Amino acid sequence: MSFVERLSWYRHRLKAMSLREVSHRLVEKWRIWTEGNFLEDIAALDHHDLNPSVPRLPLPEVFSAKIKQQLAKDARSLLRGEWQIFGWKKVSVGAPPCWHRDPACGVVIDPAIAAHRLNHRHLPDGADARTIWEINRWAEMTRLAMHGWLNHDTAAIRTAQLWLEDWCERNPPGMGINWTSPLEAALRLINFTWFDALVAAAIKDSSAEHTRLAEKQSALVKRIVPIHAAWIWRYKSAGSSANNHLLGELVALVVAGQRWPALEKITCPVDHAWSALSHEVLYQFASDGGSREQALHYHLFAFDLAWQAARAVGCRAGDAYDRL
């Protein structure tokens, strides 16, 4: 994009913004300037303060043999690095995956570039941020944990943990393509919340193997949950760009905040996040339940996210529950 084209884009963007959003953008710049201190000041989370009922898992016996067989088949493909992204596109990502590579075109985005210096809308050599983000949402690790829980495969769970450990090593906070969007951090945190619940359900006894898995999981929680929650809260979307992005970010704060109550020390109380999310649900969904964004795929995406949060808060859901 040329300088003139960028100037035109920003001019149109500015016309769409309210004074409130302009103010927010200035604050956003200040947050970038002070990011180093922010990362240093995040307190360690007391992740042992846990609400094990969120998210709520079904009873294992409700799953048919066919579902368990499908999970086992999916796990074999995932462990070979053969994934299916966007629900249909088969790609080879590696095992562990190359977290910064667009598997559709093979372009790798330098992970050593600060996230705020990357323009994810215009990546080099035809790379698409959405394709890279898709393999970094941790849905596949959660799938492995589902298999590990229902099919008693602790080796698959440990592999998923190793991949998450690898992700943390290769994606330090604030660096690279995977920290350019607070929504992407939110989707990772939501999936990790399910992952943690599935791992806990799979390692019920005190055997040496299960004890090691529990220790590794506790270390992952400490390494992943506080920074993701704090990052989402600090950089959450606002104004004309919000749409389902803000909704997804608030869902992550609600769902994770319900599981780890101590998160409110570095983000906000769950009731605060749920109140803001309720407003978004009523704003983004019409009274007949249709999405105001007028796109069926975003309708399902936003509904699925909001429904997770509504289930997490239970009887507090109120008008937002009725709308959903």
TABELQUI-V770282 format. One record per residue. RES is the residue in three letters. PHI is phi in radians with two decimals (* if undefined). PSI is psi in degrees with one decimal (none if undefined). OMEGA is omega in whole degrees, -180 to 180 (none if undefined). Layout:
BEGIN
RES,PHI,PSI,OMEGA  RES,PHI,PSI,OMEGA
END
This chain:
BEGIN
MET,*,127.9,-178  SER,-1.30,169.0,180  PHE,-1.06,-42.1,-180  VAL,-1.12,-41.9,179  GLU,-1.12,-41.4,178  ARG,-1.12,-41.6,180  LEU,-1.09,-41.4,179  SER,-1.13,-41.6,180  TRP,-1.07,-47.1,-179  TYR,-1.14,-34.7,179  ARG,-1.11,-46.1,178  HIS,-1.14,-38.3,180  ARG,-1.11,-41.9,-179  LEU,-1.13,-37.0,179  LYS,-1.12,-28.6,-179  ALA,-1.44,-10.8,-175  MET,-1.59,145.6,171  SER,-1.47,167.9,176  LEU,-1.03,-35.5,179  ARG,-1.08,-40.9,-179  GLU,-1.26,-37.0,176  VAL,-1.01,-44.2,177  SER,-1.05,-41.9,179  HIS,-1.07,-40.0,-179  ARG,-1.12,-37.0,177  LEU,-1.14,-41.3,177  VAL,-1.09,-36.7,179  GLU,-1.06,-41.5,178  LYS,-1.11,-40.8,179  TRP,-1.09,-38.2,179  ARG,-1.10,-37.7,178  ILE,-1.13,-43.3,-179  TRP,-1.11,-30.8,-176  THR,-1.83,16.5,-174  GLU,-1.11,-36.2,-179  GLY,-1.03,-46.8,179  ASN,-1.15,-37.1,179  PHE,-1.04,-46.3,-178  LEU,-1.15,-33.2,179  GLU,-1.27,-28.6,-172  ASP,-1.60,-4.6,-180  ILE,-1.15,121.9,-179  ALA,-1.29,150.7,176  ALA,-1.16,135.0,-178  LEU,-1.42,134.6,172  ASP,-1.41,79.2,-172  HIS,-1.34,-0.6,176  HIS,-1.39,-12.9,173  ASP,-1.42,90.7,-166  LEU,-2.15,138.1,172  ASN,-1.81,98.1,-172  PRO,-1.25,-8.7,-178  SER,-1.49,-3.4,178  VAL,-2.20,126.5,-7  PRO,-1.31,154.0,-176  ARG,-1.49,122.3,179  LEU,-1.59,147.4,173  PRO,-1.19,165.3,174  LEU,-1.24,139.2,-178  PRO,-0.98,-32.3,-175  GLU,-1.24,-11.4,179  VAL,-1.36,-11.7,-177  PHE,-1.54,131.9,-180  SER,-1.34,163.8,176  ALA,-1.07,-34.1,-179  LYS,-1.11,-42.2,178  ILE,-1.12,-43.0,180  LYS,-1.10,-38.9,178  GLN,-1.14,-39.6,178  GLN,-1.14,-40.7,177  LEU,-1.08,-41.6,179  ALA,-1.12,-40.8,178  LYS,-1.12,-45.0,179  ASP,-1.05,-41.7,-178  ALA,-1.08,-40.9,180  ARG,-1.07,-40.5,178  SER,-1.18,-45.1,-179  LEU,-1.07,-42.9,-178  LEU,-1.15,-23.9,175  ARG,-1.46,-5.3,-178  GLY,1.48,14.3,179  GLU,-1.76,103.0,-174  TRP,-1.94,163.4,175  GLN,-2.15,107.1,-176  ILE,-1.71,156.2,-177  PHE,1.02,16.4,178  GLY,1.42,-1.6,-176  TRP,-2.61,-26.2,-171  LYS,-1.61,118.1,180  LYS,-1.47,128.3,-179  VAL,-2.43,158.3,174  SER,-1.82,118.5,-174  VAL,-1.93,-13.1,-176  GLY,1.64,168.4,-180  ALA,-2.50,99.9,2  PRO,-1.22,161.0,-179  PRO,-1.12,154.6,168  CYS,-1.45,105.3,-167  TRP,-1.26,-14.8,-176  HIS,-1.99,10.5,-176  ARG,-1.83,133.8,171  ASP,-1.38,107.3,-175  PRO,-1.20,-13.4,180  ALA,-1.37,-31.3,-177  CYS,-2.20,-7.6,176  GLY,1.48,1.8,-178  VAL,-1.37,134.0,177  VAL,-1.85,129.3,178  ILE,-1.62,126.4,-175  ASP,-0.95,117.3,-179  PRO,-1.33,-6.9,-178  ALA,-1.54,-0.1,178  ILE,-1.55,133.2,178  ALA,-1.03,140.2,-176  ALA,-0.98,-40.1,-176  HIS,-1.26,-9.5,177  ARG,-1.67,-3.4,179  LEU,-1.67,132.6,173  ASN,-1.70,96.9,-173  HIS,-1.19,-15.1,178  ARG,-1.36,-20.3,-177  HIS,-2.40,79.7,178  LEU,-1.56,156.8,-175  PRO,-1.24,152.8,169  ASP,1.01,33.2,174  GLY,1.40,8.6,178  ALA,-1.18,146.2,-178  ASP,-2.06,120.2,-179  ALA,-1.00,-36.3,-177  ARG,-1.11,-34.4,179  THR,-1.23,-40.8,178  ILE,-1.16,-46.7,180  TRP,-1.02,-35.7,-176  GLU,-1.03,-36.6,-179  ILE,-1.49,-2.4,-180  ASN,-1.91,12.5,-180  ARG,-1.56,-5.6,174  TRP,1.21,16.1,176  ALA,-1.12,-35.2,-178  GLU,-1.22,-37.4,176  MET,-1.15,-36.1,176  THR,-1.15,-37.3,176  ARG,-1.08,-42.2,177  LEU,-1.09,-38.2,178  ALA,-1.18,-35.5,175  MET,-1.05,-47.2,177  HIS,-1.07,-46.6,-178  GLY,-1.05,-37.4,179  TRP,-1.21,-52.6,-173  LEU,-1.36,-28.4,-178  ASN,-1.89,9.7,174  HIS,0.99,47.1,-179  ASP,-1.98,86.3,-179  THR,-1.22,-24.2,178  ALA,-1.11,-38.4,178  ALA,-1.14,-39.5,178  ILE,-1.11,-43.8,-180  ARG,-1.11,-37.4,177  THR,-1.09,-43.4,178  ALA,-1.07,-39.8,177  GLN,-1.09,-42.6,179  LEU,-1.07,-39.1,178  TRP,-1.14,-39.6,178  LEU,-1.18,-37.3,175  GLU,-1.10,-41.8,178  ASP,-1.09,-41.6,179  TRP,-1.02,-45.6,-179  CYS,-1.09,-39.1,179  GLU,-1.12,-37.7,-172  ARG,-1.68,-2.3,-179  ASN,-2.35,64.6,178  PRO,-1.04,146.8,-176  PRO,-0.91,131.3,176  GLY,1.51,-0.9,-177  MET,-2.04,132.0,172  GLY,1.54,175.8,-173  ILE,-1.08,-27.3,-174  ASN,-1.44,0.3,174  TRP,-2.03,16.0,-178  THR,-1.47,-15.4,-176  SER,-2.29,122.0,177  PRO,-1.12,-26.1,176  LEU,-1.13,-40.7,179  GLU,-1.12,-39.7,175  ALA,-1.07,-37.2,180  ALA,-1.15,-43.4,-180  LEU,-1.14,-36.8,175  ARG,-1.11,-43.4,-177  LEU,-1.16,-39.2,177  ILE,-1.09,-47.8,180  ASN,-1.12,-37.4,180  PHE,-1.19,-32.3,177  THR,-1.07,-44.0,175  TRP,-1.13,-41.6,180  PHE,-1.00,-45.5,-179  ASP,-1.10,-41.7,179  ALA,-1.14,-39.6,-180  LEU,-1.18,-41.5,178  VAL,-1.11,-43.4,179  ALA,-1.05,-38.7,180  ALA,-1.22,-27.1,-176  ALA,-1.49,-19.1,-174  ILE,-2.09,69.6,-175  LYS,-1.46,-26.1,-174  ASP,-1.66,179.5,-176  SER,-1.84,25.5,178  SER,-1.13,161.5,-179  ALA,-1.06,-40.3,-179  GLU,-1.12,-46.3,-180  HIS,-1.18,-35.1,178  THR,-1.11,-41.6,178  ARG,-1.12,-42.5,178  LEU,-1.08,-41.3,180  ALA,-1.11,-39.7,179  GLU,-1.15,-42.7,178  LYS,-1.12,-38.4,-180  GLN,-1.18,-40.6,178  SER,-1.06,-39.6,178  ALA,-1.15,-38.2,178  LEU,-1.15,-42.2,178  VAL,-1.00,-47.3,-179  LYS,-1.10,-34.4,-176  ARG,-1.42,-30.2,-172  ILE,-1.78,-48.1,-167  VAL,-1.17,-50.8,-176  PRO,-1.05,-46.6,-176  ILE,-1.17,-39.3,180  HIS,-1.15,-45.3,-180  ALA,-1.11,-45.7,-179  ALA,-1.14,-37.6,180  TRP,-1.14,-44.7,179  ILE,-1.05,-46.1,-178  TRP,-1.13,-39.2,-177  ARG,-1.25,-38.3,-173  TYR,-1.96,18.9,-176  LYS,-1.01,149.2,-175  SER,-1.18,158.5,-179  ALA,-2.63,159.5,170  GLY,1.14,-144.2,-171  SER,-1.19,-10.9,179  SER,-1.69,-0.3,-170  ALA,-1.16,-74.6,-179  ASN,0.82,-136.1,-177  ASN,-1.30,-10.4,177  HIS,-1.12,-52.7,-180  LEU,-1.08,-40.4,179  LEU,-1.01,-47.3,-180  GLY,-1.12,-37.9,180  GLU,-1.15,-42.3,179  LEU,-1.17,-36.7,176  VAL,-1.02,-45.0,-180  ALA,-1.04,-42.1,-180  LEU,-1.16,-34.6,179  VAL,-1.25,-52.8,-174  VAL,-1.13,-48.7,180  ALA,-1.19,-38.0,179  GLY,-1.13,-30.9,176  GLN,-1.24,-35.2,-180  ARG,-1.37,-40.5,-179  TRP,-2.08,86.8,-175  PRO,-0.99,-27.1,-179  ALA,-1.13,-13.2,-179  LEU,-1.06,-25.5,-178  GLU,-1.07,-18.8,178  LYS,-1.20,-24.9,-179  ILE,-2.07,-0.8,177  THR,-2.24,-99.3,180  CYS,-2.75,162.9,175  PRO,-1.07,148.1,180  VAL,-1.01,-39.0,-180  ASP,-1.04,-36.3,178  HIS,-1.15,-46.9,180  ALA,-1.13,-39.5,-180  TRP,-1.18,-37.7,178  SER,-1.06,-45.4,178  ALA,-1.15,-38.9,179  LEU,-1.17,-40.1,178  SER,-1.01,-42.0,178  HIS,-1.05,-43.2,-180  GLU,-1.15,-39.2,179  VAL,-1.06,-46.2,-179  LEU,-1.19,-28.9,-180  TYR,-1.41,-39.6,-173  GLN,-1.54,-18.1,177  PHE,-2.02,130.3,178  ALA,-1.25,169.5,-176  SER,-1.11,-21.5,177  ASP,-1.54,3.3,179  GLY,1.63,-8.9,180  GLY,-1.29,154.2,180  SER,-1.44,131.2,178  ARG,-1.21,-15.3,179  GLU,-1.35,-11.0,173  GLN,1.02,41.7,176  ALA,-2.49,121.5,-172  LEU,-1.11,-36.6,-179  HIS,-1.20,-38.1,176  TYR,-1.24,-31.3,177  HIS,-1.03,-51.4,-179  LEU,-1.14,-40.6,180  PHE,-1.05,-50.1,-178  ALA,-1.19,-39.2,179  PHE,-1.10,-47.1,-178  ASP,-1.02,-42.9,178  LEU,-1.12,-51.9,-177  ALA,-1.09,-35.4,-179  TRP,-1.15,-35.5,176  GLN,-1.07,-43.0,-179  ALA,-1.19,-40.4,179  ALA,-1.08,-40.6,177  ARG,-1.16,-34.3,-178  ALA,-1.19,-35.5,-178  VAL,-1.60,-12.0,175  GLY,1.12,-126.6,-172  CYS,-1.18,-10.4,178  ARG,-1.38,-4.8,-172  ALA,-1.14,-36.1,171  GLY,0.99,-131.2,-175  ASP,-1.06,-36.2,-180  ALA,-1.12,-39.0,177  TYR,-1.08,-45.2,180  ASP,-1.07,-40.2,180  ARG,-1.15,-41.9,179  LEU,-1.16,none,none
END
